[in-house]
Amino acid sequence: MAEEQAISESEKKKEDWMNSKWRPMMGWMYMLVCTMDFVGFPVLWSLLQAMSHGAVNVQWQPLTLQGAGLFHIAMGAVLGLAAYGRTQEKLNGANNGGISLPAGSGTTYTPPTPVAGAGFGSNSPTPAPAASGFGGSGFGSAPSTTAPATGFGGKKVVPEFPQPAI
């Protein structure tokens, strides 16, 4: 019975490794394919042509762009759905690669408790804001009563539009 337990633990670890690493492996594979198709193979293609013919006559045509780039569209879908699926697993409390988490820990955000008498909705007086260096007297104060500046043609920088009667 102990031998069966040891085998099942080994199989469980193999299964856990594959289940936890397939998403990163898809990303690594896509990165490797793109790097080789857009960087590595064009350099090797040019070197091969230069060594055999003496001149580079034909440019490398990226293989992953053949067929209207279907490879990139498909990999984008696979990686996007994998990321979405992993996000849903984390939000639903899936185990993170075999790591045991404490009972009270979770992935949902708990907002802090509000402090009485502070914030936008409070009735407590707040100090006046400091004057701004850009012509205004600060956030929350009365609007400036100075006339708008005029531009090159004598027009107001901010033209006044007719306002509807309320």
C-alpha positions as protocol buffer text, in pm:
chain_id: "A"
residue {
  index: 1
  type: MET
  ca { x: 0 y: 0 z: 0 }
}
residue {
  index: 2
  type: ALA
  ca { x: 290 y: 237 z: 76 }
}
residue {
  index: 3
  type: GLU
  ca { x: 434 y: 163 z: -269 }
}
residue {
  index: 4
  type: GLU
  ca { x: 106 y: 264 z: -434 }
}
residue {
  index: 5
  type: GLN
  ca { x: 106 y: 583 z: -229 }
}
residue {
  index: 6
  type: ALA
  ca { x: 461 y: 670 z: -347 }
}
residue {
  index: 7
  type: ILE
  ca { x: 369 y: 612 z: -713 }
}
residue {
  index: 8
  type: SER
  ca { x: 56 y: 817 z: -688 }
}
residue {
  index: 9
  type: GLU
  ca { x: 251 y: 1107 z: -528 }
}
residue {
  index: 10
  type: SER
  ca { x: 500 y: 1091 z: -817 }
}
residue {
  index: 11
  type: GLU
  ca { x: 223 y: 1093 z: -1073 }
}
residue {
  index: 12
  type: LYS
  ca { x: 51 y: 1374 z: -886 }
}
residue {
  index: 13
  type: LYS
  ca { x: 368 y: 1586 z: -902 }
}
residue {
  index: 14
  type: LYS
  ca { x: 404 y: 1523 z: -1276 }
}
residue {
  index: 15
  type: GLU
  ca { x: 43 y: 1617 z: -1336 }
}
residue {
  index: 16
  type: ASP
  ca { x: 75 y: 1923 z: -1115 }
}
residue {
  index: 17
  type: TRP
  ca { x: 388 y: 2037 z: -1306 }
}
residue {
  index: 18
  type: MET
  ca { x: 216 y: 2007 z: -1641 }
}
residue {
  index: 19
  type: ASN
  ca { x: -102 y: 2173 z: -1520 }
}
residue {
  index: 20
  type: SER
  ca { x: 86 y: 2464 z: -1365 }
}
residue {
  index: 21
  type: LYS
  ca { x: 342 y: 2520 z: -1643 }
}
residue {
  index: 22
  type: TRP
  ca { x: 149 y: 2489 z: -1969 }
}
residue {
  index: 23
  type: ARG
  ca { x: 51 y: 2856 z: -1980 }
}
residue {
  index: 24
  type: PRO
  ca { x: 405 y: 2991 z: -1935 }
}
residue {
  index: 25
  type: MET
  ca { x: 534 y: 2729 z: -2180 }
}
residue {
  index: 26
  type: MET
  ca { x: 290 y: 2853 z: -2445 }
}
residue {
  index: 27
  type: GLY
  ca { x: 421 y: 3207 z: -2392 }
}
residue {
  index: 28
  type: TRP
  ca { x: 784 y: 3092 z: -2411 }
}
residue {
  index: 29
  type: MET
  ca { x: 713 y: 2893 z: -2727 }
}
residue {
  index: 30
  type: TYR
  ca { x: 542 y: 3192 z: -2892 }
}
residue {
  index: 31
  type: MET
  ca { x: 830 y: 3421 z: -2792 }
}
residue {
  index: 32
  type: LEU
  ca { x: 1086 y: 3175 z: -2933 }
}
residue {
  index: 33
  type: VAL
  ca { x: 897 y: 3130 z: -3261 }
}
residue {
  index: 34
  type: CYS
  ca { x: 862 y: 3508 z: -3310 }
}
residue {
  index: 35
  type: THR
  ca { x: 1227 y: 3572 z: -3220 }
}
residue {
  index: 36
  type: MET
  ca { x: 1351 y: 3310 z: -3464 }
}
residue {
  index: 37
  type: ASP
  ca { x: 1109 y: 3406 z: -3744 }
}
residue {
  index: 38
  type: PHE
  ca { x: 1175 y: 3781 z: -3722 }
}
residue {
  index: 39
  type: VAL
  ca { x: 1538 y: 3794 z: -3599 }
}
residue {
  index: 40
  type: GLY
  ca { x: 1725 y: 3463 z: -3618 }
}
residue {
  index: 41
  type: PHE
  ca { x: 1614 y: 3321 z: -3952 }
}
residue {
  index: 42
  type: PRO
  ca { x: 1651 y: 3648 z: -4148 }
}
residue {
  index: 43
  type: VAL
  ca { x: 2013 y: 3678 z: -4031 }
}
residue {
  index: 44
  type: LEU
  ca { x: 2086 y: 3314 z: -4113 }
}
residue {
  index: 45
  type: TRP
  ca { x: 1910 y: 3349 z: -4451 }
}
residue {
  index: 46
  type: SER
  ca { x: 2123 y: 3652 z: -4541 }
}
residue {
  index: 47
  type: LEU
  ca { x: 2442 y: 3479 z: -4429 }
}
residue {
  index: 48
  type: LEU
  ca { x: 2354 y: 3169 z: -4631 }
}
residue {
  index: 49
  type: GLN
  ca { x: 2289 y: 3374 z: -4945 }
}
residue {
  index: 50
  type: ALA
  ca { x: 2604 y: 3580 z: -4898 }
}
residue {
  index: 51
  type: MET
  ca { x: 2818 y: 3268 z: -4858 }
}
residue {
  index: 52
  type: SER
  ca { x: 2668 y: 3074 z: -5146 }
}
residue {
  index: 53
  type: HIS
  ca { x: 2599 y: 3341 z: -5409 }
}
residue {
  index: 54
  type: GLY
  ca { x: 2804 y: 3633 z: -5287 }
}
residue {
  index: 55
  type: ALA
  ca { x: 2504 y: 3869 z: -5261 }
}
residue {
  index: 56
  type: VAL
  ca { x: 2171 y: 3883 z: -5081 }
}
residue {
  index: 57
  type: ASN
  ca { x: 1916 y: 3877 z: -5363 }
}
residue {
  index: 58
  type: VAL
  ca { x: 1597 y: 3763 z: -5187 }
}
residue {
  index: 59
  type: GLN
  ca { x: 1472 y: 3874 z: -4849 }
}
residue {
  index: 60
  type: TRP
  ca { x: 1346 y: 3636 z: -4582 }
}
residue {
  index: 61
  type: GLN
  ca { x: 968 y: 3599 z: -4583 }
}
residue {
  index: 62
  type: PRO
  ca { x: 848 y: 3536 z: -4225 }
}
residue {
  index: 63
  type: LEU
  ca { x: 674 y: 3201 z: -4206 }
}
residue {
  index: 64
  type: THR
  ca { x: 434 y: 3308 z: -3932 }
}
residue {
  index: 65
  type: LEU
  ca { x: 297 y: 3589 z: -4150 }
}
residue {
  index: 66
  type: GLN
  ca { x: 197 y: 3348 z: -4427 }
}
residue {
  index: 67
  type: GLY
  ca { x: -178 y: 3298 z: -4448 }
}
residue {
  index: 68
  type: ALA
  ca { x: -260 y: 3650 z: -4325 }
}
residue {
  index: 69
  type: GLY
  ca { x: -86 y: 3596 z: -3989 }
}
residue {
  index: 70
  type: LEU
  ca { x: -327 y: 3328 z: -3871 }
}
residue {
  index: 71
  type: PHE
  ca { x: -56 y: 3188 z: -3641 }
}
residue {
  index: 72
  type: HIS
  ca { x: -36 y: 3517 z: -3449 }
}
residue {
  index: 73
  type: ILE
  ca { x: -414 y: 3548 z: -3429 }
}
residue {
  index: 74
  type: ALA
  ca { x: -445 y: 3191 z: -3300 }
}
residue {
  index: 75
  type: MET
  ca { x: -164 y: 3232 z: -3045 }
}
residue {
  index: 76
  type: GLY
  ca { x: -316 y: 3559 z: -2929 }
}
residue {
  index: 77
  type: ALA
  ca { x: -644 y: 3380 z: -2871 }
}
residue {
  index: 78
  type: VAL
  ca { x: -479 y: 3088 z: -2690 }
}
residue {
  index: 79
  type: LEU
  ca { x: -266 y: 3309 z: -2466 }
}
residue {
  index: 80
  type: GLY
  ca { x: -550 y: 3553 z: -2403 }
}
residue {
  index: 81
  type: LEU
  ca { x: -795 y: 3281 z: -2306 }
}
residue {
  index: 82
  type: ALA
  ca { x: -528 y: 3113 z: -2092 }
}
residue {
  index: 83
  type: ALA
  ca { x: -462 y: 3437 z: -1906 }
}
residue {
  index: 84
  type: TYR
  ca { x: -836 y: 3495 z: -1861 }
}
residue {
  index: 85
  type: GLY
  ca { x: -882 y: 3138 z: -1738 }
}
residue {
  index: 86
  type: ARG
  ca { x: -598 y: 3170 z: -1489 }
}
residue {
  index: 87
  type: THR
  ca { x: -740 y: 3498 z: -1362 }
}
residue {
  index: 88
  type: GLN
  ca { x: -1076 y: 3330 z: -1305 }
}
residue {
  index: 89
  type: GLU
  ca { x: -904 y: 3042 z: -1125 }
}
residue {
  index: 90
  type: LYS
  ca { x: -724 y: 3283 z: -894 }
}
residue {
  index: 91
  type: LEU
  ca { x: -1040 y: 3479 z: -823 }
}
residue {
  index: 92
  type: ASN
  ca { x: -1224 y: 3157 z: -740 }
}
residue {
  index: 93
  type: GLY
  ca { x: -948 y: 3051 z: -501 }
}
residue {
  index: 94
  type: ALA
  ca { x: -760 y: 2791 z: -704 }
}
residue {
  index: 95
  type: ASN
  ca { x: -442 y: 2657 z: -547 }
}
residue {
  index: 96
  type: ASN
  ca { x: -133 y: 2835 z: -681 }
}
residue {
  index: 97
  type: GLY
  ca { x: 93 y: 2555 z: -802 }
}
residue {
  index: 98
  type: GLY
  ca { x: 69 y: 2338 z: -493 }
}
residue {
  index: 99
  type: ILE
  ca { x: 137 y: 2616 z: -240 }
}
residue {
  index: 100
  type: SER
  ca { x: -87 y: 2597 z: 64 }
}
residue {
  index: 101
  type: LEU
  ca { x: -225 y: 2935 z: 155 }
}
residue {
  index: 102
  type: PRO
  ca { x: -349 y: 3033 z: 502 }
}
residue {
  index: 103
  type: ALA
  ca { x: -721 y: 3004 z: 558 }
}
residue {
  index: 104
  type: GLY
  ca { x: -783 y: 3380 z: 587 }
}
residue {
  index: 105
  type: SER
  ca { x: -594 y: 3478 z: 271 }
}
residue {
  index: 106
  type: GLY
  ca { x: -782 y: 3533 z: -50 }
}
residue {
  index: 107
  type: THR
  ca { x: -749 y: 3714 z: -379 }
}
residue {
  index: 108
  type: THR
  ca { x: -1043 y: 3950 z: -339 }
}
residue {
  index: 109
  type: TYR
  ca { x: -988 y: 4312 z: -238 }
}
residue {
  index: 110
  type: THR
  ca { x: -1130 y: 4432 z: 92 }
}
residue {
  index: 111
  type: PRO
  ca { x: -1151 y: 4812 z: 109 }
}
residue {
  index: 112
  type: PRO
  ca { x: -1022 y: 4985 z: 422 }
}
residue {
  index: 113
  type: THR
  ca { x: -1270 y: 5123 z: 672 }
}
residue {
  index: 114
  type: PRO
  ca { x: -1347 y: 5492 z: 618 }
}
residue {
  index: 115
  type: VAL
  ca { x: -1219 y: 5748 z: 865 }
}
residue {
  index: 116
  type: ALA
  ca { x: -1497 y: 5962 z: 1013 }
}
residue {
  index: 117
  type: GLY
  ca { x: -1486 y: 6330 z: 925 }
}
residue {
  index: 118
  type: ALA
  ca { x: -1254 y: 6301 z: 625 }
}
residue {
  index: 119
  type: GLY
  ca { x: -1301 y: 6272 z: 253 }
}
residue {
  index: 120
  type: PHE
  ca { x: -1526 y: 6425 z: -8 }
}
residue {
  index: 121
  type: GLY
  ca { x: -1857 y: 6346 z: 157 }
}
residue {
  index: 122
  type: SER
  ca { x: -1775 y: 6476 z: 504 }
}
residue {
  index: 123
  type: ASN
  ca { x: -1920 y: 6784 z: 667 }
}
residue {
  index: 124
  type: SER
  ca { x: -1601 y: 6875 z: 851 }
}
residue {
  index: 125
  type: PRO
  ca { x: -1427 y: 7195 z: 742 }
}
residue {
  index: 126
  type: THR
  ca { x: -1116 y: 7148 z: 535 }
}
residue {
  index: 127
  type: PRO
  ca { x: -832 y: 7394 z: 501 }
}
residue {
  index: 128
  type: ALA
  ca { x: -835 y: 7619 z: 195 }
}
residue {
  index: 129
  type: PRO
  ca { x: -625 y: 7485 z: -91 }
}
residue {
  index: 130
  type: ALA
  ca { x: -297 y: 7655 z: -172 }
}
residue {
  index: 131
  type: ALA
  ca { x: -292 y: 7888 z: -469 }
}
residue {
  index: 132
  type: SER
  ca { x: -193 y: 7730 z: -796 }
}
residue {
  index: 133
  type: GLY
  ca { x: 86 y: 7874 z: -1008 }
}
residue {
  index: 134
  type: PHE
  ca { x: -119 y: 7846 z: -1328 }
}
residue {
  index: 135
  type: GLY
  ca { x: -365 y: 8133 z: -1291 }
}
residue {
  index: 136
  type: GLY
  ca { x: -623 y: 7956 z: -1079 }
}
residue {
  index: 137
  type: SER
  ca { x: -667 y: 7973 z: -707 }
}
residue {
  index: 138
  type: GLY
  ca { x: -674 y: 7596 z: -657 }
}
residue {
  index: 139
  type: PHE
  ca { x: -914 y: 7305 z: -665 }
}
residue {
  index: 140
  type: GLY
  ca { x: -1253 y: 7368 z: -507 }
}
residue {
  index: 141
  type: SER
  ca { x: -1227 y: 7747 z: -492 }
}
residue {
  index: 142
  type: ALA
  ca { x: -1427 y: 8012 z: -677 }
}
residue {
  index: 143
  type: PRO
  ca { x: -1347 y: 8043 z: -1047 }
}
residue {
  index: 144
  type: SER
  ca { x: -1119 y: 8315 z: -1167 }
}
residue {
  index: 145
  type: THR
  ca { x: -1290 y: 8639 z: -1274 }
}
residue {
  index: 146
  type: THR
  ca { x: -1013 y: 8763 z: -1501 }
}
residue {
  index: 147
  type: ALA
  ca { x: -1088 y: 8799 z: -1872 }
}
residue {
  index: 148
  type: PRO
  ca { x: -960 y: 8527 z: -2102 }
}
residue {
  index: 149
  type: ALA
  ca { x: -640 y: 8596 z: -2289 }
}
residue {
  index: 150
  type: THR
  ca { x: -650 y: 8694 z: -2654 }
}
residue {
  index: 151
  type: GLY
  ca { x: -465 y: 8514 z: -2927 }
}
residue {
  index: 152
  type: PHE
  ca { x: -277 y: 8635 z: -3235 }
}
residue {
  index: 153
  type: GLY
  ca { x: -584 y: 8756 z: -3426 }
}
residue {
  index: 154
  type: GLY
  ca { x: -743 y: 8927 z: -3126 }
}
residue {
  index: 155
  type: LYS
  ca { x: -978 y: 8633 z: -3072 }
}
residue {
  index: 156
  type: LYS
  ca { x: -1033 y: 8496 z: -2727 }
}
residue {
  index: 157
  type: VAL
  ca { x: -830 y: 8186 z: -2650 }
}
residue {
  index: 158
  type: VAL
  ca { x: -1144 y: 8015 z: -2522 }
}
residue {
  index: 159
  type: PRO
  ca { x: -1428 y: 8146 z: -2741 }
}
residue {
  index: 160
  type: GLU
  ca { x: -1765 y: 8190 z: -2578 }
}
residue {
  index: 161
  type: PHE
  ca { x: -2041 y: 7982 z: -2738 }
}
residue {
  index: 162
  type: PRO
  ca { x: -2407 y: 8082 z: -2708 }
}
residue {
  index: 163
  type: GLN
  ca { x: -2557 y: 7902 z: -2411 }
}
residue {
  index: 164
  type: PRO
  ca { x: -2913 y: 7770 z: -2417 }
}
residue {
  index: 165
  type: ALA
  ca { x: -3167 y: 7933 z: -2186 }
}
residue {
  index: 166
  type: ILE
  ca { x: -3262 y: 7716 z: -1894 }
}
